[in-house]
Amino acid sequence: MGFRTVIINSRAKLEFRLDSVIVRGEGEKRIFVNEINTIIVQSTAVSLTAALLCELTKRNIKVIFCDEKCNPSSELLPYYGSFNTAKKYRQQCCWQEDVKGRVWSRIIRKKILCQAELLTASGFNVQADMLKSYADELQPDDVTNREGHAAKVYFNCILGEDNSRGSDGFLNGCLNYGYAVLLSACNREIVAAGYCTQLGIWHCNEFNEFNLGCDVMEPLRTIADRQALALEDGDEGFKRKMADILNAEVLFGDKNTTMDVAIRGYVRSVLCALNEGDENLIVFPEYLKV
């Protein structure tokens, strides 16, 4: 598995040669394909050869394309990430509703507790205690919408009551970029495991290609929040720094690793929990530092 996140932010041509990605811009750079985990194409002045795209797809290397404003707009995913994809699709279609409800509640509980931890670190102790009580009140499938109540309290604290997630501004831009990077990492692992990103356990928007990715990424959002809050307003390097959250050090199981590696184990544990009907099989990354 590769370890590099490659960001292309200026005019360049990318091609595949001798097991390497060749980047031709003002000069020429060579990056061994086996070292690459993700490529983020930030500029619309970048061209890529079909041979390169084919090779990246074969090796399950994530490619994220940005629009003219340098915001992530699409990604490259293979049709088949596993030799037994048809079997995995059949399993996915047979996931029981009660199992999905329990898995979703466990995911959301972890998300709310992570939000509470960040609020405590930011000095919002009363609000953090409120979120912890919401986590304790969770029911299967979150039928009482504790997640929504927690989100309102949480974003009022980190964004300020005069702002919302739908508004413009530097912090929201950082969050959107960071969430897109995390979602792409989750999608990559879902496809690599042989499953379909469109069929979610709670998200079910017919126009969303990544419903399952949106489900599993929920507890990971706070790592983007932490990084965004640590940036100075107007930091011109915010996209590179937000993409670097995949290299953040975390504890997964009993091992220290990077967020990107932990996402692979976490996503597969969620898929295992859905197949086995046991939400306790889910293993979450634990943050050490950002």
C-alpha positions in Angstrom: 0.0 0.0 0.0 1.3 3.4 -1.0 2.0 6.2 1.6 2.2 9.4 -0.5 -0.5 11.9 -1.2 0.6 13.7 -4.4 -0.9 17.1 -5.1 -0.7 18.6 -8.6 -1.5 22.3 -8.4 0.0 23.8 -11.6 0.1 23.1 -15.3 1.5 19.7 -16.0 1.2 16.5 -18.0 1.1 13.2 -16.2 1.9 9.9 -17.8 2.9 6.3 -16.9 6.4 5.0 -17.7 8.6 2.3 -16.2 6.3 1.7 -13.2 6.4 5.4 -12.4 4.2 8.5 -12.7 6.1 11.1 -14.8 5.1 14.7 -14.0 6.1 17.1 -16.7 5.7 20.7 -15.8 8.5 23.3 -15.6 10.7 20.3 -15.1 10.2 16.6 -14.9 9.6 14.5 -11.8 9.3 10.8 -11.3 7.2 9.1 -8.6 7.1 5.3 -8.2 3.5 4.2 -8.5 3.8 1.8 -5.5 4.6 4.8 -3.3 1.4 6.6 -4.1 -1.8 6.3 -2.2 -3.8 9.3 -3.5 -3.3 11.9 -6.2 -5.2 15.2 -5.9 -5.4 17.1 -9.2 -6.0 20.7 -8.1 -5.5 22.5 -11.4 -7.7 22.2 -14.5 -4.6 22.8 -16.6 -3.4 19.2 -15.9 -3.7 16.5 -18.5 -3.3 12.7 -17.8 -2.9 9.9 -20.2 -5.4 7.1 -20.5 -2.6 4.6 -19.8 -1.8 6.3 -16.5 -5.5 6.4 -15.4 -5.8 2.7 -16.3 -2.8 1.8 -14.2 -3.9 3.9 -11.2 -7.3 2.2 -11.4 -5.7 -1.3 -11.4 -3.8 -0.5 -8.3 -6.7 1.1 -6.4 -4.9 4.5 -6.2 -7.4 7.2 -5.5 -7.5 10.2 -7.9 -9.4 13.3 -6.9 -10.2 16.0 -9.5 -10.8 19.6 -8.5 -12.8 22.2 -10.3 -11.7 25.7 -11.5 -12.0 26.9 -7.9 -9.7 24.1 -6.7 -12.5 22.4 -4.8 -12.8 18.6 -5.0 -15.5 17.8 -7.6 -15.1 14.1 -8.7 -12.9 11.1 -8.2 -11.7 8.0 -10.1 -13.0 4.7 -8.9 -12.6 1.2 -10.4 -15.8 -0.8 -11.3 -14.3 -3.8 -9.5 -12.0 -3.6 -6.5 -12.1 -7.3 -5.6 -12.1 -10.6 -7.4 -15.5 -11.6 -5.9 -17.3 -8.3 -6.2 -20.5 -10.0 -7.4 -20.6 -12.0 -4.1 -20.0 -8.8 -2.0 -22.8 -7.0 -3.8 -25.2 -9.8 -3.0 -24.1 -9.7 0.6 -24.6 -5.9 0.7 -28.2 -6.2 -0.7 -29.0 -8.7 2.1 -27.8 -6.6 5.1 -30.7 -6.7 7.6 -32.4 -3.4 8.6 -32.0 -4.0 12.3 -28.3 -4.7 11.9 -27.9 -1.5 9.8 -29.7 0.4 12.5 -27.4 -0.9 15.3 -24.3 -0.3 13.2 -25.4 3.2 12.3 -26.1 4.0 16.0 -22.6 2.8 17.0 -21.0 5.0 14.3 -23.0 8.0 15.3 -22.3 7.5 19.0 -18.6 7.6 18.2 -19.0 10.7 16.1 -20.8 12.5 18.9 -18.2 11.5 21.5 -15.4 12.7 19.2 -17.2 16.0 18.9 -17.6 16.2 22.6 -13.9 15.6 23.0 -13.0 18.4 20.7 -15.4 20.8 22.5 -13.8 19.9 25.8 -10.3 20.6 24.3 -11.7 24.0 23.1 -13.1 25.0 26.5 -16.8 24.3 25.8 -17.3 22.0 28.8 -21.0 22.5 29.2 -21.8 21.8 25.6 -19.4 18.8 25.7 -21.4 17.3 28.6 -24.6 18.0 26.6 -23.2 16.0 23.6 -22.2 13.1 25.9 -25.8 13.0 27.2 -27.0 12.8 23.6 -24.7 9.9 22.9 -26.1 8.1 26.0 -29.7 8.6 24.6 -29.0 7.1 21.2 -31.5 4.5 20.0 -31.1 2.0 17.1 -31.1 3.9 13.8 -31.0 7.2 15.8 -34.8 7.5 15.5 -34.7 10.5 17.9 -32.1 12.3 15.7 -29.5 12.8 18.5 -27.0 13.3 15.8 -28.8 16.4 14.5 -29.2 17.9 17.9 -25.5 17.3 18.6 -24.5 18.8 15.3 -26.4 22.0 16.1 -24.7 22.5 19.4 -21.3 21.5 18.1 -21.2 23.8 15.1 -22.6 26.7 17.1 -19.5 26.4 19.2 -16.8 25.9 16.6 -18.3 28.2 13.9 -20.1 30.7 16.1 -23.8 31.2 16.3 -23.8 33.8 13.5 -22.4 31.2 11.0 -23.7 27.9 9.7 -22.2 25.0 7.7 -24.0 26.3 4.6 -22.3 29.7 4.8 -19.2 30.9 3.1 -15.9 31.7 4.8 -12.4 30.3 5.3 -13.2 27.8 8.0 -16.1 26.2 6.1 -13.9 26.0 3.0 -11.3 24.1 5.0 -14.0 21.8 6.4 -15.4 21.1 3.0 -12.0 20.3 1.5 -11.0 18.1 4.5 -14.3 16.2 4.4 -13.9 15.5 0.6 -10.4 14.0 1.2 -11.8 11.7 4.0 -14.8 10.7 1.9 -12.5 9.8 -1.0 -10.3 7.7 1.3 -13.4 5.8 2.6 -14.7 5.3 -0.9 -11.3 3.8 -2.0 -11.4 1.2 0.8 -15.1 0.3 0.2 -14.4 -0.4 -3.5 -11.1 -2.2 -2.8 -13.1 -4.5 -0.5 -15.5 -5.3 -3.3 -18.5 -3.3 -2.2 -20.8 -0.7 -3.8 -20.5 2.9 -2.6 -24.0 3.8 -3.7 -25.8 1.5 -1.3 -25.6 3.0 2.2 -26.8 1.9 5.6 -28.4 5.3 6.5 -27.7 7.7 3.6 -29.9 6.8 0.7 -30.0 9.8 -1.6 -30.6 8.5 -5.1 -28.3 11.3 -6.5 -25.4 10.4 -4.2 -22.8 8.1 -5.6 -21.2 7.7 -2.2 -23.9 6.9 0.3 -21.9 4.2 2.0 -18.8 6.3 2.1 -20.8 9.1 3.7 -22.0 6.6 6.4 -18.7 5.3 7.4 -16.8 8.6 7.4 -19.0 10.3 10.0 -16.7 9.5 13.1 -13.7 10.7 11.1 -15.0 14.2 10.5 -13.5 15.7 13.7 -10.0 15.1 12.5 -10.7 17.6 9.7 -12.3 19.9 12.2 -9.2 19.8 14.4 -6.9 20.6 11.5 -9.1 23.4 10.2 -9.4 25.0 13.6 -5.6 24.9 14.0 -5.1 27.0 10.8 -4.7 30.7 10.7 -7.5 32.5 8.9 -6.6 32.9 5.2 -3.7 30.4 5.2 -2.8 30.0 1.6 -1.5 26.5 2.1 -4.7 25.3 3.7 -5.5 22.7 1.0 -2.1 21.0 1.4 -2.5 21.0 5.1 -6.1 19.7 5.0 -5.0 16.9 2.7 -2.3 16.1 5.1 -4.9 14.8 7.6 -4.4 11.4 6.0 -0.9 11.4 7.5 -2.1 12.3 11.0 -0.8 9.9 13.7 -3.6 7.7 15.2 -4.0 4.6 17.4 -5.8 1.8 15.7 -6.3 -1.3 17.8 -3.0 -1.5 19.7 -0.8 0.0 17.0 0.3 3.6 16.2 -0.2 4.2 12.5 -1.4 6.9 10.1 -5.0 7.9 9.5 -4.9 6.6 6.0 -3.8 3.1 7.0 -6.3 3.2 9.9 -9.2 4.0 7.5 -8.6 0.8 5.7 -8.9 -1.3 8.9 -11.9 0.8 10.2 -13.9 0.5 6.9 -13.3 -3.2 6.7 -14.4 -3.6 10.4 -17.7 -1.8 9.5 -18.3 -4.1 6.6 -17.5 -7.1 8.7 -20.0 -5.9 11.4 -22.7 -5.6 8.8 -22.0 -9.0 7.4 -21.8 -10.7 10.8 -24.6 -8.8 12.4 -22.4 -7.6 15.3 -21.8 -3.9 15.7 -19.2 -4.6 18.4 -16.8 -5.7 15.7 -16.2 -2.1 14.6 -12.8 -0.7 15.5 -12.4 3.1 15.4 -9.2 5.1 15.0 -8.2 7.0 18.1 -6.5 10.4 17.6 -3.1 10.9 19.1 -2.2 14.2 17.4 -3.1 16.3 14.3 
